[in-house]
Amino acid sequence: MSQPELPAASPAIIVFDGVCTLCNGWVRFLLRFDRAQRYRFAAMQGCNGRQLLQSHGMDPDDPVSFLVLEGGKAWTDTRAIIRVLTSLGGPWRAASILRLVPAAIRDRAYRLLARNRYRWFGRHDRCMLPPPGQAARFLD
């Protein structure tokens, strides 16, 4: 399978669960606070998202994490969350304090949330549509 072609102008891509209510809230949060428009988004249910997950050893049909790609590197779990939050700048840089908690503990809590995200937060029948004016930030 070939690597999906990534837009040249995209410095970072977040692969997320497009039917997860919690994950869609995360994307809406980022659309609001990522004023530099640093991140682009690919739903794991789309061709690009599936290929990106597979090429980084993740099962797109049973993801327990989301994926952040930037500068030829990949981050998952809480490392990805902390990286994204701190990159927003301003008060969001305070999220770096989470690095004081051992990654094994952070990631265990994150995976509990990821495994139960549909039960606790719900799911949609189909992937979210990009908000007006934001379609260019979505790969699929």
KOLVEXLUM-635909 format. One line per 3 residues: number of its first residue (from 1); for each residue x, z, y of N, C-alpha, C, CB. Coordinates in nm, 2 decimals, always signed. Glycine has a CB too. Layout:
N
NUM	X/Z/Y/X/Z/Y/X/Z/Y/X/Z/Y; ...
***
This chain:
140
1	+0.09/+0.00/-0.12/+0.00/+0.00/+0.00/+0.09/+0.00/+0.12/-0.10/+0.12/+0.00; +0.06/-0.08/+0.22/+0.14/-0.09/+0.34/+0.10/+0.02/+0.44/+0.13/-0.23/+0.40; +0.20/+0.06/+0.52/+0.18/+0.15/+0.62/+0.08/+0.09/+0.73/+0.31/+0.20/+0.69
4	-0.01/+0.17/+0.78/-0.10/+0.12/+0.88/-0.02/+0.09/+1.01/-0.22/+0.21/+0.91; -0.06/-0.01/+1.08/+0.01/-0.04/+1.20/-0.04/+0.05/+1.31/-0.01/-0.19/+1.24; +0.06/+0.12/+1.37/+0.02/+0.22/+1.47/+0.04/+0.16/+1.61/+0.11/+0.35/+1.45
7	-0.04/+0.19/+1.70/-0.03/+0.14/+1.83/+0.10/+0.18/+1.90/-0.14/+0.18/+1.92; +0.17/+0.08/+1.96/+0.30/+0.11/+2.02/+0.30/+0.22/+2.13/+0.36/-0.02/+2.07; +0.19/+0.22/+2.20/+0.17/+0.31/+2.31/+0.13/+0.45/+2.27/+0.07/+0.26/+2.41
10	+0.12/+0.47/+2.14/+0.07/+0.60/+2.09/+0.18/+0.69/+2.05/-0.03/+0.58/+1.97; +0.22/+0.79/+2.12/+0.32/+0.88/+2.08/+0.29/+0.98/+1.97/+0.37/+0.96/+2.20; +0.16/+1.01/+1.95/+0.12/+1.10/+1.85/-0.02/+1.07/+1.80/+0.12/+1.25/+1.91
13	-0.04/+1.10/+1.67/-0.17/+1.07/+1.61/-0.21/+1.19/+1.53/-0.16/+0.94/+1.52; -0.34/+1.23/+1.54/-0.40/+1.33/+1.47/-0.50/+1.27/+1.37/-0.47/+1.44/+1.56; -0.48/+1.30/+1.24/-0.57/+1.26/+1.14/-0.66/+1.38/+1.11/-0.50/+1.21/+1.01
16	-0.79/+1.36/+1.12/-0.89/+1.47/+1.11/-1.00/+1.43/+1.02/-0.94/+1.51/+1.25; -1.08/+1.53/+0.98/-1.20/+1.50/+0.90/-1.32/+1.47/+0.99/-1.24/+1.63/+0.81; -1.35/+1.34/+0.99/-1.45/+1.29/+1.08/-1.60/+1.33/+1.06/-1.45/+1.14/+1.08
19	-1.63/+1.39/+0.94/-1.76/+1.44/+0.92/-1.77/+1.59/+0.93/-1.81/+1.40/+0.78; -1.66/+1.66/+0.95/-1.66/+1.81/+0.96/-1.70/+1.85/+1.10/-1.52/+1.86/+0.92; -1.80/+1.94/+1.11/-1.84/+1.98/+1.24/-1.73/+2.06/+1.32/-1.96/+2.08/+1.23
22	-1.66/+2.14/+1.25/-1.54/+2.21/+1.31/-1.44/+2.12/+1.36/-1.48/+2.32/+1.21; -1.40/+2.02/+1.27/-1.30/+1.92/+1.31/-1.34/+1.84/+1.43/-1.27/+1.83/+1.19; -1.46/+1.80/+1.43/-1.51/+1.72/+1.55/-1.51/+1.81/+1.67/-1.66/+1.68/+1.52
25	-1.53/+1.94/+1.66/-1.52/+2.02/+1.78/-1.37/+2.03/+1.83/-1.57/+2.16/+1.74; -1.28/+2.03/+1.73/-1.14/+2.03/+1.76/-1.10/+1.90/+1.84/-1.05/+2.04/+1.63; -1.15/+1.79/+1.79/-1.12/+1.66/+1.86/-1.18/+1.66/+2.00/-1.18/+1.54/+1.78
28	-1.31/+1.71/+2.01/-1.37/+1.72/+2.15/-1.29/+1.81/+2.24/-1.52/+1.77/+2.14; -1.24/+1.92/+2.19/-1.16/+2.01/+2.26/-1.03/+1.94/+2.31/-1.12/+2.14/+2.18; -0.97/+1.87/+2.22/-0.85/+1.79/+2.26/-0.87/+1.68/+2.36/-0.78/+1.73/+2.14
31	-0.99/+1.61/+2.35/-1.02/+1.51/+2.44/-1.04/+1.57/+2.58/-1.15/+1.44/+2.40; -1.09/+1.69/+2.59/-1.11/+1.76/+2.72/-0.98/+1.81/+2.78/-1.20/+1.87/+2.70; -0.89/+1.87/+2.69/-0.77/+1.94/+2.75/-0.64/+1.86/+2.74/-0.76/+2.07/+2.68
34	-0.64/+1.75/+2.66/-0.52/+1.67/+2.66/-0.53/+1.57/+2.77/-0.51/+1.59/+2.52; -0.50/+1.62/+2.89/-0.51/+1.54/+3.01/-0.41/+1.43/+3.02/-0.50/+1.63/+3.13; -0.30/+1.45/+2.95/-0.19/+1.34/+2.95/-0.23/+1.23/+2.85/-0.05/+1.40/+2.92
37	-0.34/+1.25/+2.77/-0.38/+1.16/+2.67/-0.27/+1.13/+2.57/-0.43/+1.03/+2.73; -0.20/+1.24/+2.53/-0.09/+1.23/+2.44/-0.13/+1.19/+2.30/-0.01/+1.36/+2.44; -0.25/+1.23/+2.26/-0.29/+1.22/+2.12/-0.40/+1.11/+2.10/-0.35/+1.35/+2.07
40	-0.38/+1.04/+1.99/-0.48/+0.94/+1.94/-0.54/+1.00/+1.81/-0.42/+0.80/+1.92; -0.65/+0.95/+1.77/-0.72/+1.02/+1.66/-0.75/+0.91/+1.55/-0.84/+1.09/+1.71; -0.74/+0.96/+1.42/-0.78/+0.87/+1.31/-0.86/+0.96/+1.21/-0.66/+0.81/+1.24
43	-0.99/+0.92/+1.19/-1.07/+1.00/+1.09/-1.02/+0.96/+0.96/-1.22/+0.96/+1.11; -1.01/+1.07/+0.87/-0.96/+1.05/+0.74/-1.05/+0.95/+0.66/-0.94/+1.18/+0.66; -1.17/+0.94/+0.70/-1.27/+0.85/+0.63/-1.24/+0.70/+0.66/-1.41/+0.89/+0.66
46	-1.16/+0.67/+0.77/-1.13/+0.54/+0.81/-1.01/+0.48/+0.74/-1.11/+0.53/+0.96; -0.99/+0.35/+0.74/-0.88/+0.29/+0.68/-0.74/+0.35/+0.72/-0.88/+0.14/+0.70; -0.72/+0.36/+0.85/-0.60/+0.41/+0.91/-0.57/+0.56/+0.86/-0.59/+0.40/+1.06
49	-0.68/+0.64/+0.88/-0.66/+0.78/+0.84/-0.63/+0.80/+0.70/-0.79/+0.85/+0.88; -0.70/+0.73/+0.61/-0.68/+0.73/+0.46/-0.53/+0.70/+0.43/-0.77/+0.64/+0.39; -0.49/+0.59/+0.49/-0.35/+0.54/+0.46/-0.25/+0.64/+0.51/-0.33/+0.40/+0.53
52	-0.27/+0.69/+0.63/-0.17/+0.79/+0.68/-0.17/+0.91/+0.60/-0.21/+0.83/+0.83; -0.28/+0.96/+0.55/-0.28/+1.08/+0.46/-0.21/+1.05/+0.33/-0.42/+1.13/+0.43; -0.24/+0.94/+0.27/-0.17/+0.90/+0.15/-0.03/+0.88/+0.16/-0.24/+0.77/+0.09
55	+0.02/+0.82/+0.27/+0.16/+0.79/+0.29/+0.24/+0.92/+0.32/+0.18/+0.70/+0.41; +0.17/+1.03/+0.34/+0.23/+1.16/+0.36/+0.20/+1.26/+0.25/+0.19/+1.22/+0.50; +0.16/+1.20/+0.14/+0.14/+1.29/+0.02/+0.01/+1.37/+0.02/+0.25/+1.37/+0.00
58	-0.09/+1.33/+0.10/-0.21/+1.41/+0.10/-0.32/+1.33/+0.04/-0.24/+1.45/+0.25; -0.42/+1.40/-0.02/-0.53/+1.33/-0.09/-0.64/+1.32/+0.02/-0.58/+1.41/-0.21; -0.67/+1.19/+0.06/-0.78/+1.17/+0.16/-0.92/+1.21/+0.11/-0.78/+1.03/+0.21
61	-0.93/+1.22/-0.02/-1.06/+1.26/-0.07/-1.08/+1.41/-0.09/-1.09/+1.19/-0.21; -0.97/+1.49/-0.08/-0.98/+1.63/-0.09/-0.87/+1.70/+0.00/-0.95/+1.67/-0.24; -0.88/+1.67/+0.13/-0.78/+1.72/+0.22/-0.81/+1.87/+0.25/-0.78/+1.65/+0.36
64	-0.70/+1.95/+0.25/-0.71/+2.09/+0.29/-0.63/+2.11/+0.42/-0.65/+2.18/+0.17; -0.59/+2.01/+0.48/-0.52/+2.02/+0.61/-0.55/+1.90/+0.69/-0.37/+2.04/+0.58; -0.50/+1.90/+0.81/-0.50/+1.78/+0.89/-0.36/+1.75/+0.92/-0.59/+1.80/+1.03
67	-0.34/+1.63/+0.97/-0.20/+1.57/+0.98/-0.18/+1.53/+1.13/-0.18/+1.45/+0.89; -0.06/+1.57/+1.18/-0.02/+1.53/+1.31/+0.11/+1.45/+1.29/+0.01/+1.65/+1.41; +0.12/+1.33/+1.35/+0.23/+1.24/+1.34/+0.28/+1.22/+1.48/+0.20/+1.11/+1.27
70	+0.42/+1.24/+1.50/+0.47/+1.22/+1.63/+0.62/+1.19/+1.61/+0.45/+1.34/+1.72; +0.67/+1.09/+1.68/+0.81/+1.06/+1.68/+0.87/+1.04/+1.54/+0.88/+1.17/+1.75; +0.79/+0.98/+1.45/+0.84/+0.96/+1.31/+0.84/+1.09/+1.22/+0.98/+0.91/+1.32
73	+0.78/+1.20/+1.27/+0.78/+1.32/+1.20/+0.63/+1.36/+1.17/+0.85/+1.43/+1.27; +0.61/+1.44/+1.07/+0.47/+1.48/+1.03/+0.47/+1.63/+1.03/+0.43/+1.42/+0.90; +0.35/+1.69/+1.08/+0.33/+1.83/+1.07/+0.19/+1.85/+1.01/+0.33/+1.90/+1.21
76	+0.17/+1.96/+0.93/+0.04/+1.99/+0.88/+0.02/+2.14/+0.90/+0.04/+1.96/+0.73; -0.10/+2.18/+0.86/-0.14/+2.32/+0.86/-0.12/+2.39/+1.00/-0.06/+2.40/+0.76; -0.08/+2.51/+1.00/-0.07/+2.58/+1.13/+0.05/+2.54/+1.21/-0.05/+2.73/+1.10
79	+0.15/+2.48/+1.15/+0.26/+2.42/+1.23/+0.20/+2.31/+1.32/+0.37/+2.36/+1.14; +0.11/+2.23/+1.26/+0.05/+2.12/+1.34/-0.04/+2.18/+1.45/-0.03/+2.03/+1.25; -0.12/+2.28/+1.42/-0.21/+2.33/+1.52/-0.13/+2.39/+1.64/-0.30/+2.44/+1.46
82	-0.02/+2.47/+1.61/+0.06/+2.53/+1.71/+0.13/+2.42/+1.79/+0.16/+2.63/+1.65; +0.18/+2.32/+1.73/+0.24/+2.21/+1.80/+0.15/+2.14/+1.90/+0.30/+2.10/+1.70; +0.03/+2.11/+1.85/-0.07/+2.05/+1.94/-0.11/+2.14/+2.05/-0.20/+2.01/+1.86
85	-0.14/+2.26/+2.03/-0.18/+2.35/+2.13/-0.08/+2.37/+2.24/-0.22/+2.49/+2.08; +0.05/+2.40/+2.20/+0.15/+2.42/+2.29/+0.19/+2.29/+2.37/+0.28/+2.47/+2.22; +0.16/+2.18/+2.32/+0.19/+2.05/+2.39/+0.09/+2.03/+2.50/+0.19/+1.93/+2.29
88	-0.02/+2.10/+2.50/-0.12/+2.08/+2.61/-0.07/+2.14/+2.74/-0.25/+2.14/+2.56; +0.03/+2.23/+2.73/+0.08/+2.29/+2.85/-0.01/+2.40/+2.90/+0.11/+2.19/+2.95; +0.03/+2.45/+3.02/-0.05/+2.56/+3.08/-0.07/+2.68/+2.99/-0.18/+2.50/+3.13
91	-0.19/+2.73/+3.00/-0.21/+2.86/+2.92/-0.21/+2.83/+2.77/-0.34/+2.92/+2.96; -0.22/+2.71/+2.73/-0.22/+2.68/+2.58/-0.08/+2.70/+2.52/-0.27/+2.53/+2.56; +0.02/+2.70/+2.60/+0.15/+2.73/+2.55/+0.16/+2.87/+2.49/+0.26/+2.71/+2.66
94	+0.07/+2.96/+2.52/+0.07/+3.09/+2.47/+0.05/+3.09/+2.32/-0.04/+3.18/+2.54; -0.01/+2.98/+2.26/-0.03/+2.97/+2.12/+0.11/+2.98/+2.04/-0.10/+2.84/+2.09; +0.22/+2.96/+2.11/+0.35/+2.97/+2.05/+0.37/+3.11/+1.99/+0.46/+2.93/+2.14
97	+0.30/+3.21/+2.04/+0.32/+3.34/+1.99/+0.28/+3.35/+1.84/+0.24/+3.44/+2.07; +0.19/+3.26/+1.80/+0.15/+3.25/+1.66/+0.27/+3.23/+1.56/+0.04/+3.15/+1.64; +0.38/+3.18/+1.61/+0.49/+3.15/+1.53/+0.56/+3.28/+1.48/+0.60/+3.07/+1.61
100	+0.52/+3.40/+1.55/+0.57/+3.53/+1.50/+0.51/+3.57/+1.37/+0.54/+3.63/+1.61; +0.39/+3.51/+1.34/+0.33/+3.54/+1.21/+0.39/+3.45/+1.11/+0.17/+3.52/+1.22; +0.43/+3.50/+0.99/+0.50/+3.42/+0.89/+0.41/+3.30/+0.85/+0.53/+3.50/+0.77
103	+0.47/+3.19/+0.84/+0.39/+3.06/+0.81/+0.31/+3.08/+0.68/+0.49/+2.95/+0.79; +0.36/+3.15/+0.58/+0.28/+3.16/+0.46/+0.15/+3.23/+0.48/+0.36/+3.24/+0.36; +0.15/+3.33/+0.57/+0.03/+3.41/+0.60/-0.07/+3.32/+0.69/+0.06/+3.54/+0.68
106	-0.01/+3.25/+0.79/-0.09/+3.17/+0.88/-0.16/+3.06/+0.79/+0.00/+3.10/+0.99; -0.07/+2.99/+0.71/-0.12/+2.88/+0.63/-0.23/+2.92/+0.53/-0.01/+2.81/+0.56; -0.21/+3.04/+0.47/-0.31/+3.09/+0.37/-0.45/+3.10/+0.44/-0.27/+3.22/+0.31
109	-0.45/+3.16/+0.56/-0.57/+3.18/+0.64/-0.63/+3.04/+0.68/-0.54/+3.26/+0.77; -0.54/+2.95/+0.72/-0.59/+2.82/+0.76/-0.65/+2.75/+0.64/-0.47/+2.73/+0.81; -0.59/+2.76/+0.52/-0.65/+2.69/+0.40/-0.78/+2.75/+0.36/-0.55/+2.69/+0.29
112	-0.79/+2.88/+0.38/-0.92/+2.94/+0.35/-1.03/+2.88/+0.44/-0.92/+3.09/+0.37; -1.00/+2.87/+0.57/-1.09/+2.80/+0.66/-1.12/+2.66/+0.62/-1.03/+2.81/+0.80; -1.01/+2.58/+0.59/-1.02/+2.44/+0.55/-1.11/+2.42/+0.43/-0.89/+2.38/+0.53
115	-1.09/+2.51/+0.33/-1.17/+2.49/+0.21/-1.32/+2.53/+0.23/-1.12/+2.59/+0.10; -1.35/+2.61/+0.33/-1.49/+2.65/+0.35/-1.55/+2.59/+0.48/-1.49/+2.80/+0.36; -1.48/+2.49/+0.54/-1.53/+2.44/+0.67/-1.67/+2.38/+0.66/-1.43/+2.33/+0.72
118	-1.71/+2.32/+0.56/-1.84/+2.26/+0.55/-1.95/+2.37/+0.54/-1.85/+2.16/+0.44; -1.92/+2.47/+0.45/-2.01/+2.58/+0.43/-2.03/+2.66/+0.55/-1.96/+2.66/+0.31; -1.92/+2.69/+0.62/-1.93/+2.78/+0.74/-1.97/+2.71/+0.87/-1.80/+2.84/+0.76
121	-1.93/+2.58/+0.88/-1.96/+2.51/+1.01/-2.05/+2.39/+1.00/-1.83/+2.47/+1.07; -2.07/+2.34/+0.88/-2.15/+2.22/+0.86/-2.08/+2.09/+0.85/-2.26/+2.22/+0.96; -2.15/+1.99/+0.82/-2.09/+1.86/+0.82/-2.20/+1.76/+0.86/-2.04/+1.82/+0.68
124	-2.15/+1.64/+0.91/-2.24/+1.53/+0.95/-2.25/+1.43/+0.84/-2.18/+1.47/+1.08; -2.35/+1.34/+0.85/-2.36/+1.24/+0.75/-2.26/+1.13/+0.77/-2.50/+1.18/+0.75; -2.21/+1.11/+0.89/-2.11/+1.01/+0.92/-2.02/+1.06/+1.02/-2.18/+0.88/+0.96
127	-1.91/+0.98/+1.04/-1.81/+1.02/+1.13/-1.86/+1.02/+1.28/-1.69/+0.92/+1.12; -1.80/+1.10/+1.36/-1.84/+1.11/+1.50/-1.81/+0.97/+1.57/-1.77/+1.22/+1.57; -1.89/+0.94/+1.66/-1.86/+0.82/+1.75/-1.77/+0.87/+1.86/-1.99/+0.75/+1.79
130	-1.68/+0.79/+1.91/-1.60/+0.83/+2.02/-1.69/+0.85/+2.15/-1.48/+0.73/+2.05; -1.66/+0.95/+2.23/-1.74/+0.97/+2.35/-1.72/+0.85/+2.44/-1.70/+1.10/+2.42; -1.81/+0.82/+2.53/-1.80/+0.71/+2.63/-1.66/+0.72/+2.70/-1.91/+0.71/+2.73
133	-1.59/+0.61/+2.71/-1.47/+0.60/+2.78/-1.35/+0.65/+2.69/-1.47/+0.68/+2.90; -1.37/+0.69/+2.57/-1.26/+0.75/+2.49/-1.23/+0.66/+2.36/-1.29/+0.89/+2.45; -1.30/+0.55/+2.34/-1.29/+0.47/+2.22/-1.14/+0.43/+2.20/-1.38/+0.35/+2.23
136	-1.07/+0.40/+2.30/-0.93/+0.35/+2.28/-0.84/+0.45/+2.22/-0.87/+0.31/+2.42; -0.88/+0.58/+2.22/-0.80/+0.69/+2.17/-0.82/+0.71/+2.02/-0.83/+0.82/+2.24; -0.91/+0.63/+1.96/-0.95/+0.64/+1.82/-0.90/+0.51/+1.75/-1.10/+0.66/+1.80
139	-0.83/+0.53/+1.63/-0.77/+0.42/+1.56/-0.87/+0.34/+1.48/-0.67/+0.46/+1.47; -0.98/+0.40/+1.43/-1.08/+0.33/+1.35/-1.21/+0.33/+1.43/-1.10/+0.39/+1.21
***
